[in-house]
Amino acid sequence: MAGTKAGGLAAAATNKARHGDDFYSKIGAVGGKLGKTGGFANDSIVGADGLTGRERARIAGAKGGKKSKRSKR
């Protein structure tokens, strides 16, 4: 079952059962914070608008998400 869609769903269910429903959010945040090259969501620099990169990225993502919603079909 390894390498199949069913196997992936089973692994995801196991991870969520062992580590909580926000398991993938947690590991994604850890990976994002470990980056040392700056980038768009850099937390160490506060811009002229008073926002950190992560706050600015959240706002930009919300704008893009609102704009690109799929229509009902």
N, C-alpha and C positions, 0 to 999 in steps of 0.2 A: 504494500500500500504506500510505501515511501515514494515520493515524487509525483503523487497523483493529487487531484483536487480533494478527494475524500480524505486522504492522508493529511493534507494541509488543514482541512477543517477539523479533523480529530486532534491534531497538534495544537491548533488555536484554542479549542475547547479545553484541552488539558492545561495549557498555560494560563488561561483565564480562571480555571477552577483552582489552580495552585496559588496563583499570585494576584488574583483580583481582576475585575473587569477592565481596569485601566492599565493593564500590563503593557500593552503596546504603546500607549501614550507615554508611560514612564520611560521605557527604553528608548523611544524616539527622542524624548527630551534630554536624556543622558547623552545620546550621540550628538545632538545639536550643541550642547553646552561644552562638549569636549573639543570642538573645532577651535583651532588657534589662528586661523587665517583672517579673522575679521568677518567679512561678508555682510550680507544684507541685515541679518538678525543679530548683529554683534551687540552684546550687553555691556561691554566695557566703555563704549563711547556714548556720551549723551550729546545729541545734536542741538542745533540752534533753537529747535522747537521745544526743547526740554524733554524729549522722548528718547528712550533707549532704542536700539535697533530692533529688539524683540517686540516692543510695543508698536513701533512703526510698521513692522512686518505684519502684525496681527491686524492693524487697521487697514493696510493695503490688501491683505487677503480677504477681509470682510467686504471691501469695496468690489473686488473682483468676483467674489462669490455671489454677491447680489446681482451684479451685471450679467453673469453668465448662467443664470438659472435656465434649465431646459423648460420648454413650454409643455403644457399638458397635451397629450396626444390620445 
